[in-house]
Amino acid sequence: MILEVAILNIKEGFSELFETNFQKAESVISSMKGYISHELKKCIEEDGKYILLVNWETIEDHEIGFRKSEQYQEWKALLHHFYEPFPVVEHYK
């Protein structure tokens, strides 16, 4: 199992809309091959900061299966415009 970790910094004033869009995006990611589970946690100390944790069966399921899929385009359209700066994504085992 691989854990994908991303720190998400959301543009000021857009946290509520980001959370609404993330609820829609959850169905996209959870439908992907190799997806196991995910958690989105909101930072207590910093407004507009979140951590996204996604468990995948393999790194390829995330890097190739998800990121190169048509569904990723929907994920991207729902969420990517909220990030500033764009998050660094790391993988752990």
N, C-alpha and C positions, 0 to 999 in steps of 0.2 A: 504494500500500500504506500502511496505517495501523498504527502500533505503539501498542497499549494498554499502559500501564505502571501497576502498582499495587504499593504497598508494603503488605505484609500483616504486621501485628503480631498474633501469636497469644497467646491467654490463657496465662498461666504454667502449665506442666505438661501442655499439650495439643498440643505440637508433633508428637509421634509419631502421635497419633490424627489430627491434621490431615493429615499426610503420607499416611497410609493412605486417608483419605477423598478426598484430592486424586487419588490414583491411580484411584479409581473415577470421579471427576468429569472426568478427562481424556477419557474416551470421550464424555461429553456435549458438551463444547465442541468437540472435534475433528470431531463429526458435523454441525456447523452450516454453513449456506451462508455463503460468504465467509471461512471460517476458513482460514488458511494454516499457521500453526505456533505453538507456545508453548514457553516455558521457565519453570521455577520454580527459583529459586536461593535457597539458604539463606545468611543473613548469617553471616560468620565472627566478627565482633566482638560481635554482639548475639544472645543466645539468643532463639529464638521470633520472629525477624524474617526475612521472605522478600521477594523481589521476583518479581512475575509479569509476564512479557512475552508478549503475544499479538499476532501479526501477523494483520491482517484485510485483505481486499480494499478495503473502504470503511468509513468510520465508521458508516454506516447498518447495515452487516452486524452490527456490535457493538451499537450503541445501540438499534436497532429489531428487527432479525432475531433476535438472541440474547436480549436483555433482555426482550423482549415475548413470548417463546416459552414453550411448555409445558416444554421442556427446561431453561429457566432456573430453573424452580421446583425441579427436581431438583438442579441445581447449587447453588442457594440452600440447600436442605435439607441438603445434604452439607457445605457449607463456612461459611455465614455466621455460624453460632453460635460459631465459633472466634475471630472478629476482635474486637480491643479496642485502640483504637477502630476503627470501621468505616473501611475504606480509602478514600482519595481516588483516583479513577481518572482518568488523564490520557491524552490521545492525541497522538501525534507523527507527522510525515510526513517 
